[in-house]
Amino acid sequence: MRIILYTGKGGVGKTSVAAATAVRSADLGHRTLVVSTDAAHSLADSLDVPLGGDAVRVGQDLWGQEIDVLKELQGHWKIVREWLVSLMRWQGADELQAEEMAVLPGMEELVGLLYISRYAESGDFDVIIVDCAPTGETLRLLSFPEMARWYMQRLFPIERRLAAALGPVVRGMTGMPMPSRGVFDTVETLFHDLEKMRVILSDPETSSVRLVVNPEKMVIKETQRTFTYLNLYGYCTDLLVCNRVLPASLEDKFFDNWKLSQAKYLDMINEYFDPIPIIKAPLMSQEVVGLERLREMAQTVFGEQDPTQLFYQGQSQTVTKEEGAYVMTVAVPFTTLDEISVLRGDGELTLQVGHYRRNIILPRALAEFAVVEAKKDGANLKLRFQTAAGAGKTKASTGGKT
């Protein structure tokens, strides 16, 4: 089983890249499913075939699916939704508003991702390729199991006991609808499904995330942030696809400035994301729609390679909590501490080794913290973050330049 999640800033072409990967995978004989979890589905448009809420065969060894959110919510969230609707109507919302508000933000994408664990357990497919929602939504969903675990371990048992003990009294005095045992059972089942999904997606032997980026400043910044958070939550990124690169053969002077701009940002991408492999996908000469056009795109991107292979294993940076402080570990092989400069900016960290520079967008948990220590541990640099008090006082402890 191989699971590949494609994500990126809206509009970078992740759906085309995901669909092209699926077509190439199927051509190599892998039983391949490409599934869209983006609420704004465009996978069917890319494949140029109608898709539905169930897997539909669209070619030899190739299936496609666009998650039917309403169907899934009705089947797996019905009892919770009914309680939420009654609660909102008790608070004064009309029936239509209550029905709409009972679909909690992110539930569409969340239900889609839960399909992953079901298909992984079924064994019906060799490869599952997921066309995810844009990066912001995807990151929230991938971090959801961590937050859900905290809630389920600490608050959920208390709420369940309180609802059982006080529910009849509160309902009798106020008429307020109280969650039934079935509501709590459904939430608990959802949590266990999320845990199974997290285990599968965090297994580097099985799953990886691929980032699709364009050589543009705003896209690169968001992709950096996404990359940092994926590492923070323990998900493996094995490839970055730089899409819509202007071909060198393009000689129209109108595009000269664009080519210069892209060359600059391509250098930045190579610096920022090393050692993650980077593949360039050229701007295609025509719209990439339908299996043949997708096959052509896959050929230009992957050549004769199997696109389902694991291009990189491991994490180039991690963040852990140790003894009350956060420690960021960054791979910087073949260097000594004296060769490294650590530059702390506004929400960013820049590591410089000679003429090589790497810019890291810090997660919010570290944005207000200062680097108080840096040390080498084999091929890795370990940076210790603590509260900003005395941030400018720690130079000698790093051993390098700060």
C-alpha positions in Angstrom: 0.0 0.0 0.0 1.3 3.5 -0.9 -0.6 6.7 0.1 0.4 10.0 -1.4 -1.2 13.3 -0.4 -0.9 16.3 -2.8 -1.4 19.8 -1.4 -0.4 23.3 -2.1 -1.7 26.9 -2.2 -4.9 27.3 -4.1 -4.4 27.6 -7.9 -0.9 26.1 -8.1 -2.1 23.1 -10.1 -2.1 20.4 -7.5 -5.2 18.6 -8.9 -3.5 18.3 -12.3 -0.3 16.9 -10.7 -2.2 14.5 -8.5 -4.3 13.2 -11.5 -1.2 12.9 -13.7 0.6 10.9 -11.0 -2.4 8.6 -10.8 -2.5 8.1 -14.5 1.2 7.2 -14.6 0.8 4.9 -11.6 -2.1 3.0 -13.3 -0.1 2.7 -16.5 2.6 0.9 -14.5 0.1 -1.6 -13.4 -0.6 -0.4 -9.9 -4.3 -0.5 -8.8 -4.7 3.2 -8.3 -7.4 5.3 -6.7 -7.2 9.1 -7.0 -9.6 10.8 -4.6 -10.5 14.4 -4.0 -11.1 15.7 -0.5 -11.3 19.4 -1.6 -14.8 20.8 -1.1 -14.4 22.6 -4.4 -14.0 19.4 -6.5 -12.1 19.7 -9.8 -10.8 16.2 -10.1 -13.6 15.1 -12.4 -12.9 18.1 -14.6 -9.2 17.2 -14.7 -9.9 13.6 -15.7 -12.7 14.7 -18.0 -15.0 11.9 -16.7 -17.9 12.1 -14.3 -17.1 11.0 -10.7 -19.4 10.4 -7.7 -19.3 9.6 -4.0 -18.0 6.1 -4.7 -14.9 4.9 -6.5 -15.6 4.9 -10.3 -13.4 3.1 -12.8 -12.0 5.5 -15.3 -9.3 3.4 -17.0 -7.2 0.3 -16.8 -6.2 0.0 -13.1 -7.4 3.5 -12.4 -10.4 4.7 -10.3 -11.5 8.1 -9.3 -13.7 9.5 -6.5 -15.0 12.8 -5.3 -16.3 12.5 -1.7 -20.1 13.0 -1.3 -20.1 15.0 1.9 -23.8 15.0 2.5 -24.0 11.2 2.1 -21.1 10.6 4.4 -22.4 13.0 7.1 -25.8 11.4 6.9 -24.4 8.0 7.3 -21.7 8.6 10.0 -22.6 11.9 11.6 -26.4 11.7 11.6 -27.1 11.3 15.3 -24.6 14.1 16.2 -26.0 16.3 13.5 -29.6 15.8 14.7 -28.6 16.8 18.2 -26.7 19.9 16.9 -29.8 20.9 14.8 -32.1 20.6 17.9 -29.7 22.5 20.0 -29.4 25.4 17.5 -33.2 25.5 17.0 -33.6 25.7 20.9 -31.2 28.7 20.7 -33.4 30.4 18.2 -32.0 29.5 14.8 -34.6 28.7 12.1 -34.6 25.2 10.6 -32.5 26.0 7.5 -29.9 27.9 9.5 -29.7 25.0 12.0 -29.3 22.5 9.2 -26.4 24.5 7.6 -24.7 25.2 10.9 -24.8 21.6 12.0 -22.1 20.8 9.3 -19.1 21.9 11.3 -16.3 23.7 9.5 -13.8 21.2 8.1 -16.2 18.3 8.3 -16.2 17.9 4.5 -12.4 17.5 4.2 -12.3 15.4 7.5 -14.8 12.9 6.2 -12.8 12.6 3.0 -9.6 11.9 4.8 -11.3 9.2 6.9 -11.7 7.2 3.6 -8.0 6.7 3.6 -8.0 4.3 6.6 -11.0 2.4 5.2 -9.3 1.9 1.8 -6.0 1.0 3.5 -7.7 -1.7 5.5 -9.7 -3.0 2.5 -6.6 -3.8 0.4 -8.6 -3.0 -2.8 -5.9 -0.7 -4.1 -2.1 -0.6 -4.3 -1.9 3.2 -4.5 -4.1 5.9 -3.1 -3.5 9.4 -4.3 -5.3 12.2 -2.5 -6.0 15.6 -4.0 -6.2 17.5 -0.8 -7.8 20.9 0.0 -5.5 24.0 -0.2 -2.7 24.0 2.4 -4.5 25.9 5.2 -7.4 23.5 5.4 -5.2 20.4 5.0 -2.9 21.5 7.9 -5.9 22.0 10.2 -7.1 18.5 9.4 -3.7 16.8 9.8 -3.3 18.5 13.2 -6.9 17.6 14.3 -6.0 14.1 15.6 -3.5 15.7 18.0 -6.0 18.1 19.4 -8.7 15.4 19.5 -6.5 13.2 21.6 -6.1 15.9 24.2 -9.8 16.5 24.3 -10.7 12.8 24.4 -8.2 12.1 27.2 -9.0 15.1 29.4 -12.5 16.6 28.8 -14.5 13.9 27.0 -14.9 11.5 30.0 -15.9 14.4 32.3 -18.5 15.7 29.8 -19.9 12.2 29.3 -20.4 11.7 33.0 -21.9 15.2 33.5 -24.4 14.7 30.6 -25.4 11.3 32.1 -25.9 12.7 35.6 -27.3 16.2 34.9 -28.9 15.7 31.5 -32.4 14.9 32.8 -32.3 17.8 35.3 -31.1 20.4 32.7 -33.5 19.2 30.1 -36.4 19.3 32.6 -35.6 22.8 33.8 -34.7 24.5 30.6 -35.9 22.3 27.7 -32.3 22.4 26.4 -31.5 19.3 24.3 -28.8 17.2 25.9 -26.4 14.9 24.0 -27.5 11.2 24.3 -25.3 8.2 24.8 -25.5 7.7 21.0 -24.0 11.2 20.4 -21.0 10.4 22.7 -20.6 6.9 21.1 -20.5 8.5 17.6 -17.9 11.1 18.7 -15.8 8.3 20.3 -16.0 6.2 17.1 -14.9 9.3 15.0 -11.9 9.8 17.3 -10.8 6.2 16.9 -11.1 6.5 13.1 -9.0 9.7 13.3 -6.4 7.8 15.3 -6.2 5.1 12.7 -5.9 7.7 10.0 -3.1 9.4 11.9 -1.1 6.2 12.4 -1.4 5.4 8.7 -0.4 8.9 7.5 2.5 9.2 9.9 4.0 5.9 8.8 7.0 7.0 6.5 7.1 3.5 4.9 3.5 3.9 3.6 2.5 7.6 3.4 4.0 10.9 2.3 2.9 14.4 1.5 3.9 16.1 -1.7 3.9 19.9 -2.0 3.0 21.6 -5.3 4.5 25.1 -5.6 4.9 27.7 -8.3 8.1 29.8 -8.6 6.4 32.9 -7.0 7.1 34.6 -3.8 3.7 34.3 -2.0 3.4 30.7 -3.0 6.9 29.8 -1.7 6.2 31.5 1.6 3.0 29.5 2.2 4.7 26.3 1.1 7.6 26.9 3.6 5.0 27.3 6.4 3.2 24.2 5.3 6.5 22.2 5.2 7.4 23.3 8.8 4.0 22.3 10.1 4.1 18.9 8.4 7.4 18.3 10.1 6.0 19.5 13.4 3.1 17.0 13.3 5.3 14.1 12.1 4.3 13.8 8.5 6.9 12.9 5.9 7.3 15.1 2.8 9.1 13.1 0.1 8.8 15.4 -2.9 8.2 19.0 -4.0 6.8 19.6 -7.5 7.6 23.0 -8.9 4.8 23.5 -11.4 4.3 25.8 -14.4 8.0 26.5 -15.0 8.5 28.4 -18.2 10.5 26.3 -20.7 14.0 27.5 -21.7 13.0 27.2 -25.3 10.4 29.9 -24.9 12.0 32.9 -26.7 9.1 35.4 -26.8 10.6 38.7 -25.2 7.3 39.3 -23.4 8.3 36.5 -21.0 11.9 37.6 -20.4 11.1 39.2 -17.1 9.0 36.3 -16.0 11.9 33.9 -16.8 14.3 36.0 -14.8 11.8 36.1 -11.9 11.3 32.3 -12.0 15.0 31.7 -12.1 15.5 33.7 -8.9 12.7 31.9 -7.1 13.8 28.5 -8.3 17.2 29.2 -6.6 15.2 30.1 -3.4 13.2 26.9 -3.6 16.4 24.8 -3.9 17.9 26.6 -0.9 14.8 26.5 1.3 13.7 22.9 0.8 16.9 21.0 0.6 17.3 18.0 1.0 13.8 17.3 -0.2 14.0 16.3 -3.9 12.5 18.9 -6.3 11.0 18.1 -9.7 10.2 20.7 -12.2 6.9 20.5 -14.1 7.0 22.8 -17.2 4.1 25.1 -18.2 2.3 22.8 -20.7 1.5 24.1 -24.2 -2.2 23.4 -23.7 -4.8 22.8 -21.0 -4.2 19.6 -19.1 -7.6 17.9 -19.3 -8.3 14.2 -20.0 -6.3 11.1 -19.6 -4.0 11.6 -22.6 -3.0 15.2 -21.6 -2.5 14.0 -18.1 -0.3 11.1 -19.4 1.8 13.7 -21.3 2.2 15.8 -18.2 3.3 12.7 -16.2 5.9 11.9 -18.8 7.4 15.4 -18.7 7.4 15.4 -14.9 8.4 11.9 -14.0 9.9 10.5 -17.2 10.4 6.8 -16.9 10.4 6.9 -13.0 7.7 5.3 -11.0 5.9 8.3 -9.4 4.7 6.2 -6.5 8.3 5.5 -5.2 9.4 7.1 -2.0 11.7 9.9 -3.2 12.9 10.9 0.3 12.5 9.3 3.7 12.8 11.0 7.0 12.3 14.6 8.1 14.8 17.4 7.5 13.5 19.2 10.5 11.6 18.3 13.7 10.3 20.1 16.8 10.1 18.3 20.1 9.5 19.4 23.7 12.3 18.6 26.1 12.6 19.7 29.8 10.2 22.6 29.4 11.8 24.0 26.2 11.2 23.4 22.5 14.1 21.8 20.5 14.2 22.1 16.7 16.5 19.6 15.0 17.6 20.5 11.5 19.8 18.3 9.2 23.0 20.1 8.3 25.5 17.3 7.5 29.2 17.9 6.7 29.4 21.1 8.8 30.8 22.2 12.1 29.1 24.5 14.5 31.6 27.3 13.8 30.6 27.3 10.2 26.9 27.9 11.0 25.2 31.3 11.5 21.7 31.4 13.1 19.8 34.5 12.3 16.5 35.0 14.1 13.9 37.2 12.2 10.3 38.0 12.7 8.6 34.6 12.7 11.5 33.2 10.7 14.8 31.5 11.3 17.7 31.7 8.8 20.6 29.2 8.9 23.6 30.1 6.9 26.6 27.9 6.1 29.1 29.7 3.9 27.2 31.0 0.9 24.4 28.5 1.5 21.3 29.8 3.3 18.1 28.1 4.5 15.1 30.0 5.6 12.6 28.3 8.0 9.2 29.6 8.8 8.6 29.1 12.5 5.4 27.5 13.8 3.3 29.8 16.1 4.4 27.8 19.1 8.0 29.1 18.6 7.3 32.5 17.0 7.7 34.4 20.3 10.5 32.3 21.6 14.2 33.0 21.4 17.1 30.7 20.4 19.1 30.2 23.6 21.4 27.4 22.6 22.7 25.7 19.4 24.7 22.5 19.3 25.7 19.9 16.8 24.6 16.3 17.3 26.1 14.2 14.6 24.8 15.5 11.2 22.1 17.5 12.9 21.9 21.0 14.4 19.8 21.3 17.6 18.3 24.7 18.4 16.8 25.2 21.9 13.9 27.7 22.1 12.8 29.4 25.3 10.9 32.5 26.3 12.1 35.7 24.8 13.3 37.1 28.1 17.0 37.6 27.7 16.9 36.7 24.0 19.9 38.9 23.2 22.1 37.5 26.0 22.8 34.1 24.6 25.8 34.1 22.2 28.5 32.2 23.9 26.3 29.2 24.7 25.6 28.6 21.0 29.2 28.0 20.1 28.5 29.4 16.6 27.5 32.8 15.2 24.1 34.2 16.2 
